């Protein structure tokens, strides 16, 4: 049989006490009677006479309150009780929010907790990882000093992995290959192959030596055909002759040219003739004297004039032609002498890319 033990408060002795009932479960009550309110025999007979259960609140008598199920209300609600381990009845404890307060005496939780890198006890208590061996014995899972899980591979059905049998076969194969390699090496170095190789090595040596000649102070010297000063062969004409030409110049590999003509008299002029034939005997021949886009001076004979220094100390009779884009590969100069006497005409040129 179970139920709720009802308690009351003994103000005289300042303690709580269980509510007393008789053998039939009826409540035992001590009633302070007021003679004016005693039950009469008539009321007792018809059962309408009721006795109130009273208590004292701060010296003022008040009626005890009951819940609908007959439980005595104490402190605004039914007081719940339990029996402790000594058999004494105790109030059930709650917090200010009504949550039941419980002390867990054993079990629950994860046992002993360990800080990082802490030394574990030999018994394996706490939250350490536990495994089970083949004999159903609990074992701590093993790691190395870095915390890497240690695993023993007891069996492997994959025949593609390296086994002792496969390793032995591989060693035999490597030995065979090594023997063939030695044989090949001994047969490769024949006299004919060596002679051919020596020839190639000689060619490489010559190329390296040539390359070394082109390197100076860790810089490569490259012939870009720029700034090649020289002069054409001097051309002498007499006053009664005109239209003589200089030797033909091959300008292959160059893009531009500067020509300076020099003589001793301003009576004369000159043209530059170009041809794609080395002897001007065929192909396309043109006259092109200087770069002057859209102007007639590109085709007008060039004149000689006085070239005077700033202090008048030096004076020469000169003419100049500048051509940025050489029109044909072969070039010659034709001189027109109108001085009436023999004149020497010397031409200097500079080819560049």
Order of alpha helices (4+ residues) and beta strands (2+ residues): beta-beta-alpha-beta-beta-beta-beta-beta-beta-beta-beta-beta-alpha-alpha-beta-beta-beta-beta-beta-beta-beta-beta-beta-beta-beta-beta-beta-beta
